[in-house]
Amino acid sequence: MLAVYVRPGCHLCDEAIGMLREIDPEAAAGAEIIDIEEDDELLRKYLELIPVITLDGKEISRLEPEPESIRQALGAGRIR
């Protein structure tokens, strides 16, 4: 499961989601977008780190996503 932790109005979050759509539209379409402001624990955990992208519960990116690292993680066959 691909998940992206975001906050409303976060331009970096919007850019990360856009990048995911470019890298792998199918994976991006199935990604869970999680608003950290809806959960106090997530807000404390990720406030200074968003956007955070996880795959199967493992963090694969934070702050400024690196396209090549994300390609490698998604290409590992774990997302299909």
PyMOL CGO cylinders between C-alpha atoms (Angstrom):
from pymol import cmd
from pymol.cgo import CYLINDER

trace = [
    CYLINDER, 0.00, 0.00, 0.00, 1.35, 3.36, -1.07, 0.3, 1, 1, 1, 1, 1, 1,
    CYLINDER, 1.35, 3.36, -1.07, 0.52, 6.25, 1.27, 0.3, 1, 1, 1, 1, 1, 1,
    CYLINDER, 0.52, 6.25, 1.27, 1.31, 9.96, 1.19, 0.3, 1, 1, 1, 1, 1, 1,
    CYLINDER, 1.31, 9.96, 1.19, 1.13, 11.99, 4.41, 0.3, 1, 1, 1, 1, 1, 1,
    CYLINDER, 1.13, 11.99, 4.41, 0.15, 15.59, 3.67, 0.3, 1, 1, 1, 1, 1, 1,
    CYLINDER, 0.15, 15.59, 3.67, -1.37, 18.81, 5.04, 0.3, 1, 1, 1, 1, 1, 1,
    CYLINDER, -1.37, 18.81, 5.04, -3.89, 20.99, 3.23, 0.3, 1, 1, 1, 1, 1, 1,
    CYLINDER, -3.89, 20.99, 3.23, -2.24, 23.87, 1.40, 0.3, 1, 1, 1, 1, 1, 1,
    CYLINDER, -2.24, 23.87, 1.40, 1.21, 22.25, 1.39, 0.3, 1, 1, 1, 1, 1, 1,
    CYLINDER, 1.21, 22.25, 1.39, 2.77, 22.97, -2.00, 0.3, 1, 1, 1, 1, 1, 1,
    CYLINDER, 2.77, 22.97, -2.00, 5.51, 20.39, -1.42, 0.3, 1, 1, 1, 1, 1, 1,
    CYLINDER, 5.51, 20.39, -1.42, 2.80, 17.80, -0.81, 0.3, 1, 1, 1, 1, 1, 1,
    CYLINDER, 2.80, 17.80, -0.81, 1.04, 18.74, -4.05, 0.3, 1, 1, 1, 1, 1, 1,
    CYLINDER, 1.04, 18.74, -4.05, 4.36, 18.47, -5.91, 0.3, 1, 1, 1, 1, 1, 1,
    CYLINDER, 4.36, 18.47, -5.91, 5.06, 15.04, -4.40, 0.3, 1, 1, 1, 1, 1, 1,
    CYLINDER, 5.06, 15.04, -4.40, 1.66, 13.72, -5.47, 0.3, 1, 1, 1, 1, 1, 1,
    CYLINDER, 1.66, 13.72, -5.47, 2.21, 15.15, -8.97, 0.3, 1, 1, 1, 1, 1, 1,
    CYLINDER, 2.21, 15.15, -8.97, 5.60, 13.49, -9.15, 0.3, 1, 1, 1, 1, 1, 1,
    CYLINDER, 5.60, 13.49, -9.15, 4.09, 10.15, -8.13, 0.3, 1, 1, 1, 1, 1, 1,
    CYLINDER, 4.09, 10.15, -8.13, 1.52, 10.53, -10.91, 0.3, 1, 1, 1, 1, 1, 1,
    CYLINDER, 1.52, 10.53, -10.91, 4.32, 11.08, -13.43, 0.3, 1, 1, 1, 1, 1, 1,
    CYLINDER, 4.32, 11.08, -13.43, 6.43, 8.17, -12.16, 0.3, 1, 1, 1, 1, 1, 1,
    CYLINDER, 6.43, 8.17, -12.16, 3.64, 5.62, -11.86, 0.3, 1, 1, 1, 1, 1, 1,
    CYLINDER, 3.64, 5.62, -11.86, 0.09, 6.78, -12.60, 0.3, 1, 1, 1, 1, 1, 1,
    CYLINDER, 0.09, 6.78, -12.60, -1.42, 3.44, -11.56, 0.3, 1, 1, 1, 1, 1, 1,
    CYLINDER, -1.42, 3.44, -11.56, 0.33, 3.40, -8.18, 0.3, 1, 1, 1, 1, 1, 1,
    CYLINDER, 0.33, 3.40, -8.18, -0.52, 7.07, -7.61, 0.3, 1, 1, 1, 1, 1, 1,
    CYLINDER, -0.52, 7.07, -7.61, -4.19, 6.44, -8.38, 0.3, 1, 1, 1, 1, 1, 1,
    CYLINDER, -4.19, 6.44, -8.38, -4.29, 3.76, -5.68, 0.3, 1, 1, 1, 1, 1, 1,
    CYLINDER, -4.29, 3.76, -5.68, -2.32, 5.73, -3.11, 0.3, 1, 1, 1, 1, 1, 1,
    CYLINDER, -2.32, 5.73, -3.11, -3.91, 6.65, 0.18, 0.3, 1, 1, 1, 1, 1, 1,
    CYLINDER, -3.91, 6.65, 0.18, -3.62, 10.39, 0.84, 0.3, 1, 1, 1, 1, 1, 1,
    CYLINDER, -3.62, 10.39, 0.84, -3.53, 10.96, 4.59, 0.3, 1, 1, 1, 1, 1, 1,
    CYLINDER, -3.53, 10.96, 4.59, -4.16, 14.41, 6.06, 0.3, 1, 1, 1, 1, 1, 1,
    CYLINDER, -4.16, 14.41, 6.06, -1.96, 14.58, 9.16, 0.3, 1, 1, 1, 1, 1, 1,
    CYLINDER, -1.96, 14.58, 9.16, -4.11, 17.37, 10.60, 0.3, 1, 1, 1, 1, 1, 1,
    CYLINDER, -4.11, 17.37, 10.60, -6.89, 14.86, 11.19, 0.3, 1, 1, 1, 1, 1, 1,
    CYLINDER, -6.89, 14.86, 11.19, -4.84, 12.90, 13.72, 0.3, 1, 1, 1, 1, 1, 1,
    CYLINDER, -4.84, 12.90, 13.72, -2.89, 14.51, 16.59, 0.3, 1, 1, 1, 1, 1, 1,
    CYLINDER, -2.89, 14.51, 16.59, -0.32, 11.70, 16.69, 0.3, 1, 1, 1, 1, 1, 1,
    CYLINDER, -0.32, 11.70, 16.69, 0.38, 11.93, 12.95, 0.3, 1, 1, 1, 1, 1, 1,
    CYLINDER, 0.38, 11.93, 12.95, 0.58, 15.72, 13.22, 0.3, 1, 1, 1, 1, 1, 1,
    CYLINDER, 0.58, 15.72, 13.22, 3.25, 15.46, 15.93, 0.3, 1, 1, 1, 1, 1, 1,
    CYLINDER, 3.25, 15.46, 15.93, 5.12, 12.71, 14.08, 0.3, 1, 1, 1, 1, 1, 1,
    CYLINDER, 5.12, 12.71, 14.08, 5.17, 14.24, 10.59, 0.3, 1, 1, 1, 1, 1, 1,
    CYLINDER, 5.17, 14.24, 10.59, 4.65, 18.00, 10.99, 0.3, 1, 1, 1, 1, 1, 1,
    CYLINDER, 4.65, 18.00, 10.99, 8.21, 18.97, 10.04, 0.3, 1, 1, 1, 1, 1, 1,
    CYLINDER, 8.21, 18.97, 10.04, 8.71, 16.10, 7.57, 0.3, 1, 1, 1, 1, 1, 1,
    CYLINDER, 8.71, 16.10, 7.57, 5.84, 16.27, 5.08, 0.3, 1, 1, 1, 1, 1, 1,
    CYLINDER, 5.84, 16.27, 5.08, 5.35, 15.16, 2.48, 0.3, 1, 1, 1, 1, 1, 1,
    CYLINDER, 5.35, 15.16, 2.48, 6.14, 11.65, 3.68, 0.3, 1, 1, 1, 1, 1, 1,
    CYLINDER, 6.14, 11.65, 3.68, 5.65, 8.74, 1.29, 0.3, 1, 1, 1, 1, 1, 1,
    CYLINDER, 5.65, 8.74, 1.29, 5.43, 5.19, 2.58, 0.3, 1, 1, 1, 1, 1, 1,
    CYLINDER, 5.43, 5.19, 2.58, 5.19, 1.87, 0.81, 0.3, 1, 1, 1, 1, 1, 1,
    CYLINDER, 5.19, 1.87, 0.81, 3.87, -1.09, 2.76, 0.3, 1, 1, 1, 1, 1, 1,
    CYLINDER, 3.87, -1.09, 2.76, 4.43, 0.89, 5.96, 0.3, 1, 1, 1, 1, 1, 1,
    CYLINDER, 4.43, 0.89, 5.96, 8.08, 1.64, 5.18, 0.3, 1, 1, 1, 1, 1, 1,
    CYLINDER, 8.08, 1.64, 5.18, 9.11, 5.26, 4.64, 0.3, 1, 1, 1, 1, 1, 1,
    CYLINDER, 9.11, 5.26, 4.64, 10.55, 5.73, 1.16, 0.3, 1, 1, 1, 1, 1, 1,
    CYLINDER, 10.55, 5.73, 1.16, 10.64, 9.54, 1.07, 0.3, 1, 1, 1, 1, 1, 1,
    CYLINDER, 10.64, 9.54, 1.07, 10.27, 12.65, 3.20, 0.3, 1, 1, 1, 1, 1, 1,
    CYLINDER, 10.27, 12.65, 3.20, 10.44, 16.42, 2.66, 0.3, 1, 1, 1, 1, 1, 1,
    CYLINDER, 10.44, 16.42, 2.66, 11.78, 16.59, -0.89, 0.3, 1, 1, 1, 1, 1, 1,
    CYLINDER, 11.78, 16.59, -0.89, 11.04, 13.36, -2.75, 0.3, 1, 1, 1, 1, 1, 1,
    CYLINDER, 11.04, 13.36, -2.75, 13.82, 12.03, -4.95, 0.3, 1, 1, 1, 1, 1, 1,
    CYLINDER, 13.82, 12.03, -4.95, 12.27, 10.62, -8.13, 0.3, 1, 1, 1, 1, 1, 1,
    CYLINDER, 12.27, 10.62, -8.13, 14.91, 7.92, -8.63, 0.3, 1, 1, 1, 1, 1, 1,
    CYLINDER, 14.91, 7.92, -8.63, 14.53, 6.54, -5.10, 0.3, 1, 1, 1, 1, 1, 1,
    CYLINDER, 14.53, 6.54, -5.10, 10.77, 6.41, -5.52, 0.3, 1, 1, 1, 1, 1, 1,
    CYLINDER, 10.77, 6.41, -5.52, 11.08, 4.73, -8.94, 0.3, 1, 1, 1, 1, 1, 1,
    CYLINDER, 11.08, 4.73, -8.94, 13.30, 2.09, -7.40, 0.3, 1, 1, 1, 1, 1, 1,
    CYLINDER, 13.30, 2.09, -7.40, 10.93, 1.46, -4.51, 0.3, 1, 1, 1, 1, 1, 1,
    CYLINDER, 10.93, 1.46, -4.51, 7.88, 1.23, -6.77, 0.3, 1, 1, 1, 1, 1, 1,
    CYLINDER, 7.88, 1.23, -6.77, 9.76, -0.83, -9.34, 0.3, 1, 1, 1, 1, 1, 1,
    CYLINDER, 9.76, -0.83, -9.34, 10.68, -3.43, -6.76, 0.3, 1, 1, 1, 1, 1, 1,
    CYLINDER, 10.68, -3.43, -6.76, 7.41, -5.15, -7.63, 0.3, 1, 1, 1, 1, 1, 1,
    CYLINDER, 7.41, -5.15, -7.63, 5.87, -4.49, -4.24, 0.3, 1, 1, 1, 1, 1, 1,
    CYLINDER, 5.87, -4.49, -4.24, 3.18, -2.09, -5.46, 0.3, 1, 1, 1, 1, 1, 1,
    CYLINDER, 3.18, -2.09, -5.46, 1.42, -4.03, -8.21, 0.3, 1, 1, 1, 1, 1, 1,
]
cmd.load_cgo(trace, "trace")
